[in-house]
Amino acid sequence: MEKTLTTRKNYRWALLFAAFVIMMIVSIYQYSWFLFAYAFEKQYGWSLATIGLTFTVFTYTATFIQPFSGYIADTYGPRKVAVTASLLVGLGYILASRVTSPGMLYLFYGLGGIGVGILYGISTASAIKWFPDQRGFATGLVVFGFGAGTALFNWFVEKLIETRGLPTTFLYLGVAMIVLLIPLSLLYQYPPKNPEPKPDKANVKGDASGDFKPMAMLQTYQWYLIYFSFTFTVSIVLIFGAQMKMVAREYNIPHNYFSVLMVLFPLGNGLSRVVAGSISDKIGREKTMVIFYSLLSVSILCFVMFAKTPLLFVIIVFVAALLGGAPFALYPATIGDYYGAGYSTTNYGITYTAKAFAGIISGWLSGYLVMRFGSYKIPLVWVAIFCVVAAVISTPKFMKPPKKNKAAN
C-alpha cells in the first residue's frame, strides 16, 4: 500500500511536468501571435480588424471546445482525447502554411485552437485532480507553462519568420508540435475516483460527494461573478499577446527594447500564475484576487500615461504581465475549491469560455477601436475600469464558497 502511494505521488509530479511542457509548446498559438499578426499585416496588407479577428476565432475555438472535451475526458479518460488534440495543434499550423486568404487563416488557426483548448483544459484539470493539497500552486505551475513558454520561443519564431517567411515557419512549427506533443500526451491519466455511495432520488444535480455537476454550478451566483471577472481581467494580457508589436509601433518603441519585452512579457505572465496561485493557497483566493486586480488596473492606467518612454513601456508591460496572468491560476483553483474536483474538467471548461469574450475585446474590438480612434488608449482605459469592478466583486463579502447542500438539491 505504501509503495502504491509513493508511486502515485511520483507519477503526479511527472504528469505535472509533462503538462507544464505541453502548455509551453501550445502557448505559441496565443503568445507568439503578435509576431504572426505583424508579419501578415506587412506581407498581405490586411487591416488590423481583419487580422485581429483571427485571434478572436482562436479564442472562441480554444474556449468553447473545453466544456465538451472536458465532459469526454471526465467520463472516458484524458489520454485519447489529448493525443487527438495534439494532432489538431500540429495540423493547424501545417495547414496555415498554405494560407492565401483571411478565411483560410481563420479556419486553420481555429482548427489548431480546438487542439490547444483541449490540451489546456486537460492539463489544468490534471493539476486540480492530482493536487487537492496544493491546488493553487499546482494549477499555477501548469498555466505558468502556457504564460511563460514563449519566453523561450519568441526570439526563435521572429528570426524564423524573418529568414524563412511565414509559410515555412508555420510548417516547421506544426511538424515539431506533433513530434513533441504526442509522446507527452500519452502520459495523461486522472487519479482513480474514491468509492462513493450512490446518490438518492433527491440528488439530481450533484452527487453524494458534494461535487457540483455543471448545471448545479450554473445555479450559484458565485459562478457569474467569476465569469464576469475572468472576462475582463484576462483581457490585458490577451491585448498584449495579440497586438503587442502594433502597440509598440504606436508608442515608437525601438526594436532593442521590444526584443527584451519578447522575453519579459511571457516570463512575467507565467510567473504571475505561480505567484498568485501560491499566495492564494496561504491567504485565500478572494483576497488574492482583490490585490492583483486592483494593482492591475493601476498598472494599465500608468501604461496609458507614461508608456511613451521606452524604458517605462517595457517596465509597465512587464508589471502588467506579472499581475494579469493571475486569473489563469486563481480561477481553476477556485472552481475546484467551490465546486469539487469530480467534474472539474467540465466545470472549468465552461468557466474558461469567458476567455472567448475576452478574445473579442483583445482581438477584433481592440483592432476596430484603434482604427476608429487611432490609439490603443481607449480599449486599455476601459479594461482598467472593469478590472476595478472585478476587484470589488471579488471581495469575500460577495465571493465566497456556495453552500455544499446546493449540490444535492
SVG drawing of the C-alpha trace seen along z (x, -y; Angstrom):
<svg xmlns="http://www.w3.org/2000/svg" viewBox="-36 -60 55 62">
<polyline fill="none" stroke="black" stroke-width="0.4" points="0.0,0.0 2.8,-2.4 4.6,-1.6 1.4,-2.3 1.0,-5.7 4.7,-6.6 4.3,-5.6 1.2,-7.8 3.0,-10.7 5.9,-10.3 3.6,-9.9 1.6,-13.1 4.8,-15.1 5.9,-13.6 2.5,-14.3 2.6,-17.9 6.0,-18.4 4.6,-16.9 1.5,-19.2 3.9,-22.1 5.9,-21.3 2.8,-20.7 1.4,-24.1 4.7,-25.8 4.5,-24.3 0.9,-25.2 1.3,-28.7 2.9,-29.7 -0.6,-29.9 -1.6,-32.6 1.5,-34.5 3.5,-34.4 0.5,-35.5 1.6,-39.2 4.6,-38.2 2.5,-36.4 -0.1,-39.3 2.6,-41.9 4.0,-39.7 0.5,-39.2 -0.1,-43.0 3.3,-43.6 3.1,-40.9 -0.5,-41.0 -1.6,-44.5 -4.7,-43.2 -6.4,-45.6 -5.9,-45.4 -9.5,-44.3 -9.2,-41.6 -6.0,-40.2 -7.4,-40.7 -10.4,-38.5 -8.0,-35.6 -7.2,-35.9 -10.8,-36.1 -11.6,-33.0 -8.7,-31.2 -10.0,-32.2 -13.5,-31.1 -12.4,-27.6 -9.9,-27.2 -12.5,-28.0 -15.9,-26.7 -14.4,-23.3 -13.5,-22.8 -16.9,-22.0 -17.4,-19.2 -13.8,-17.8 -13.9,-18.2 -17.0,-16.0 -15.5,-13.4 -12.2,-13.4 -14.0,-13.3 -16.2,-10.4 -13.8,-8.3 -10.3,-9.4 -8.0,-12.1 -5.3,-10.1 -7.0,-9.5 -8.6,-13.0 -5.1,-14.6 -3.5,-12.6 -6.2,-13.7 -5.8,-17.3 -2.0,-17.1 -2.6,-16.1 -5.0,-19.1 -2.5,-21.5 0.2,-20.5 -2.2,-20.2 -3.5,-23.7 0.0,-25.2 0.8,-22.8 -2.3,-23.9 -1.8,-27.5 1.4,-27.3 -0.9,-27.2 -2.9,-30.3 -3.8,-32.7 -6.8,-34.5 -8.2,-35.6 -10.9,-33.0 -8.3,-30.2 -6.4,-31.6 -9.4,-31.8 -10.3,-28.1 -6.8,-26.7 -5.9,-28.8 -9.3,-27.9 -8.7,-24.2 -5.4,-24.4 -7.2,-26.4 -9.5,-23.4 -6.5,-21.3 -4.9,-24.0 -8.2,-24.3 -8.5,-20.6 -4.9,-20.3 -5.2,-23.4 -8.4,-22.0 -6.9,-18.5 -3.6,-19.9 -5.3,-22.3 -7.8,-19.6 -4.9,-17.2 -3.4,-19.7 -6.8,-20.2 -7.4,-16.5 -3.9,-15.3 -3.1,-18.1 -6.0,-18.8 -3.5,-19.7 -1.6,-22.3 -4.3,-23.3 -3.2,-26.9 0.4,-26.1 -0.1,-23.1 -2.6,-24.9 -0.3,-28.0 2.7,-25.9 0.8,-24.3 -0.6,-27.5 2.9,-29.1 3.9,-27.0 1.3,-28.5 2.0,-32.0 5.8,-31.8 6.6,-29.3 7.1,-31.8 9.8,-33.5 11.9,-30.7 10.3,-30.6 9.5,-34.2 13.0,-35.2 13.4,-32.0 9.9,-32.4 10.7,-36.0 14.0,-35.0 12.4,-32.1 9.8,-34.4 12.4,-36.9 14.7,-34.3 12.3,-31.7 9.0,-33.5 5.5,-32.8 4.6,-29.6 7.9,-27.8 7.6,-29.0 4.1,-27.6 5.2,-24.3 8.3,-23.8 6.4,-24.6 3.5,-22.4 5.6,-19.3 7.7,-20.0 4.5,-20.2 3.2,-16.8 6.5,-15.2 6.8,-16.6 3.2,-16.7 2.0,-13.1 4.5,-11.3 3.8,-13.7 0.0,-13.3 0.3,-9.6 1.2,-10.3 -2.2,-11.8 -4.3,-9.9 -6.7,-11.0 -6.4,-9.7 -8.9,-6.9 -12.1,-8.0 -12.8,-7.0 -15.8,-4.8 -18.8,-6.9 -22.3,-6.0 -25.0,-6.0 -27.0,-9.3 -30.6,-9.1 -33.5,-10.4 -33.3,-13.9 -29.7,-14.2 -30.4,-15.1 -28.0,-18.0 -24.9,-16.9 -23.5,-13.7 -23.1,-12.3 -19.5,-13.5 -20.7,-17.1 -19.2,-17.8 -21.3,-20.1 -22.4,-18.9 -22.3,-21.7 -26.0,-22.6 -25.8,-22.9 -22.7,-25.1 -24.6,-27.4 -27.3,-27.9 -24.9,-29.6 -24.4,-33.4 -20.7,-33.0 -20.1,-31.4 -21.4,-34.6 -19.1,-36.8 -16.2,-34.5 -17.3,-34.6 -17.6,-38.4 -14.3,-39.0 -12.5,-36.4 -13.6,-38.0 -12.1,-41.5 -9.1,-40.7 -7.5,-38.5 -8.1,-41.0 -5.0,-43.0 -2.6,-40.0 -4.6,-39.0 -4.3,-42.5 -0.6,-42.5 -0.4,-38.9 -2.4,-39.6 -1.2,-43.1 1.9,-44.0 4.0,-44.7 1.4,-47.1 1.1,-48.7 4.9,-49.2 4.7,-50.7 2.1,-53.3 4.4,-54.3 7.6,-54.3 9.4,-51.7 12.9,-50.9 13.4,-47.2 16.1,-46.6 13.6,-47.4 10.9,-45.3 13.3,-42.4 13.7,-42.5 10.0,-42.6 9.5,-39.5 11.2,-37.6 10.0,-39.6 6.3,-39.7 5.7,-35.9 8.0,-35.4 6.1,-37.9 2.8,-36.4 3.9,-33.0 5.4,-33.9 2.2,-35.7 0.3,-32.4 2.7,-30.6 3.0,-33.5 -0.8,-34.2 -1.6,-30.5 0.9,-30.1 -0.3,-33.3 -3.9,-32.2 -3.1,-28.9 -2.0,-30.9 -4.3,-33.9 -7.3,-32.8 -8.3,-33.1 -10.6,-36.0 -8.1,-38.3 -5.5,-37.5 -8.0,-38.5 -8.6,-41.8 -4.9,-42.6 -4.0,-41.5 -6.9,-43.1 -6.6,-46.5 -2.9,-46.7 -3.5,-45.5 -5.9,-48.4 -3.3,-50.9 -0.6,-49.4 -2.8,-49.8 -3.5,-53.4 0.2,-54.0 0.9,-52.5 -1.6,-54.8 0.1,-57.9 3.8,-57.0 4.5,-54.4 5.9,-56.9 9.2,-56.4 10.7,-53.2 12.1,-52.0 8.8,-52.7 7.0,-50.9 9.0,-47.8 8.7,-48.0 5.0,-48.7 4.1,-45.9 6.2,-43.5 4.4,-44.6 1.0,-44.3 2.0,-40.8 3.1,-39.9 -0.4,-40.8 -2.5,-39.9 -1.7,-36.2 -3.1,-35.6 -6.7,-34.8 -5.5,-31.8 -4.3,-30.2 -6.8,-31.6 -10.0,-30.5 -9.2,-26.8 -8.2,-26.5 -11.4,-28.4 -13.6,-26.2 -12.0,-23.1 -12.5,-24.7 -16.1,-25.8 -17.5,-23.0 -15.3,-20.0 -12.8,-18.0 -15.2,-15.4 -16.4,-17.4 -13.6,-19.9 -12.6,-19.4 -16.1,-20.1 -16.9,-22.9 -13.7,-24.8 -14.2,-24.2 -17.5,-26.0 -15.9,-28.8 -13.0,-29.1 -15.4,-30.2 -15.2,-33.7 -11.9,-33.9 -13.8,-33.9 -15.4,-37.2 -12.0,-38.5 -10.8,-37.4 -13.4,-39.7 -12.1,-42.6 -8.4,-41.9 -8.8,-40.9 -11.4,-42.3 -12.8,-45.1 -9.4,-46.5 -8.4,-46.5 -11.7,-48.2 -11.3,-50.9 -7.7,-51.6 -8.9,-52.1 -11.7,-54.3 -9.8,-56.5 -6.2,-56.0 -4.9,-54.7 -4.9,-51.7 -5.6,-54.0 -9.4,-53.7 -9.6,-49.9 -6.9,-49.9 -8.7,-52.5 -12.0,-50.5 -10.2,-47.3 -8.7,-49.2 -12.1,-50.4 -13.6,-46.9 -10.6,-45.5 -11.6,-47.8 -15.1,-46.4 -13.7,-42.8 -11.7,-43.7 -14.8,-44.9 -17.0,-41.9 -14.1,-39.5 -14.1,-40.7 -15.0,-37.9 -18.3,-39.8 -19.5,-38.8 -17.2,-36.0 -17.5,-33.0 -18.0,-29.3 -21.5,-28.2 -23.4,-26.1 -22.5,-22.4 -26.0,-21.2 -27.0,-23.0 -25.2,-20.2 -27.9,-17.8 -31.0,-20.0"/>
</svg>
